[in-house]
Amino acid sequence: MGVTLRPVTAADLWVLQRQADEPEAGGAFNWSGFRDIAGTLRRFEEHRLIGPDDGCLLVQLPEAVAGTVTWGRATYGIPAWSCWNIGAALLPEHRGRGHGTRAQRLLAEYLFDTTAVERVEAYTDVENVAEQRALEKAGFTREGLIRAAQFREGRWRSVYLYSLLRAELTASPGT
């Protein structure tokens, strides 16, 4: 499939701008209103969007940039009890071809290879069947329902929580 992940460069900032300004660019299930890109640009100047508690990489195809993957630290109790929560936002012209599945698997592998966490998790809207399938194909397991967790389109929506554990990464071939 030729999907790789790479850091954002100055020439790639158009992708982040597009996702901030165009509802369809991030996808219907990721859109929660227009975003001020200034904070993202400051973070890019400071640390290229890769920090100790979060990050953003580009989803690269041989012929084009397909979108972004992100991660942020999620804590359960004390700071030492943390994991990564990941997400993907593909541009509309690159959806439905398995790129998101591969990108999320690559991101989980990257995070397990470069950090000591035991768990990578993701959540998705209960109506986002395509993302549910993508996470399952990437080796993630649905753990449960988080009720009224995400505000979008004027109402609170429930999400499914998925996870992939370090031991499961080596046990499952993924995509």
N, C-alpha and C positions, 0 to 999 in steps of 0.2 A: 504493500500500500504506500510505502515511502513517507510515512508520517514521522517527523522528528520534533523535538522540542528545543528551543534555543532562547537565550536572553533577548530582551527587547533592545533595539538600537534606536538612535535618534530618527533614522529613516523609517522606522516602524510606528512612530507615534500616531500616524493617521488611523491605525486600527483602533487604538484606545479612544481617539477622538470620535471615530464613527460609532463605537459602542456607547459612548456617552451621549451622543446627539441623535442617533437613529434608533427608535424603538425596535425595529426589526433586526438590526445588526447584532444585538445580543440575544435576541430570541424573545418570544412572547412570555416565557416563563422566567426570564431574567430581568425583564423591564419593570423598574419601580420608579420611573421618572427620570427626567433629564438630570445629568450630573455635571458638576463643575469640574472640568478637567485640570484646573490649576493645581489642586492638591496632588493629583497623579503625576503631573509634570514635575512638581517639586520633589516628589519621591524618586522619580526617574533621575533627576539631577543629583540627588543625594546618594542613591545606592542602586540605580538601574532596576528598581522594583523588586529587588531580592534582599529582604531583610531577615533578621533573626526570628521574627514571629509571623511573617507572611511573605508572599511573593507572587510574581506573575511571569510566565514564560509564553512565548509565541508557539502556536501550532504551525509547523512549517511543512508544506508539501513540496515536492520537487519543483512545481511550477508556480506556487503562490503561497502567501500567508493565509491560513484558513481560519485563524481566530486566536483565542487565548485560553490558557489554563491558569488557575490561581490556587493558592493555598493560604490558610491561616491557622494559627494555633487555637485549638479548642481545649479547655481545661476542665477537668472533673475533680473538683475539690481543691487540692493544692497545686501550685505550678508544676511540680514534678510529675503530676498525673495528667499529662497532656498528650494530644494526638494532633494530627493534621486534618483539617476539613478542606476538601478540594471542590473545585467547580470548573466547568468548561463553558465557553461561549464561542460557538463557531459562527462565522458569517453565513448568511442565508445561502449563498451560492455553493457552500461546501458541506451542507447538512445532508443527512440521509445516506451517506456513503461509507459509514464505519470509522470515519476519521476521529470522531469524538470518543468512541470506544477505545481506540488505540492510544489517543492522546492521554486519556485518564489512566490507562494502564501504565503508560510510560511515566506519567507524573508520580504515580504510586511507587513504581520501581525506583525512580530518582530519589524520592523522599526516604524510602527505606535504605537506599544505598548511602545517603549522605547525612542522615540524622538517626538518633537512637530511639525513635518512637516505635511502639509496638502496633499502632493502629492508624490507619488512614480511613477517614469517613467522608461521606457525601450525603447530601439530602436533595430531594427533588419533589416538586409539586405532585400531588396524587394524580393529577390529570396528565402529567407528562410521561406518557407510556413509552415514548421513544427513548427518553433518558433512563427510565427504569430498565429497559432492555439493554441499553448501552452499558450501564453499570454492572448488570448481571453478566454480560458477555466479557467484561473486563475482570471478572472474578469477585466482585463485591456481593455481599449477602444482605438481603433486606432484613433489618432488625425490628422495625416497628414503625408506628405512626406517631408523628408529633402534631398534635392538634393545634389549629389556629396559630401557627408559628410565623407566617409570612404574609405581609400586607401587600396586595397587588390588585389593581383594577377595582379599587374602592371597597375591598372586603378582605377579611382575614382568611387565609387558606392553610390547609393542612399539608404536611410534607411527609414523605417516607424517608427514614434514615437507613443508610447502607454503610457497611464497613468491610474493610479488607485488613486482615491481620498479617503480620510479618510471616508467620509460619504458613499461612495460606498462599502467600505469594510464591513460595517455592513449590508448594504442592499442586498449584494449578498453572497450566501453561499460559492462561490469558489469551490475548489476541495476537 
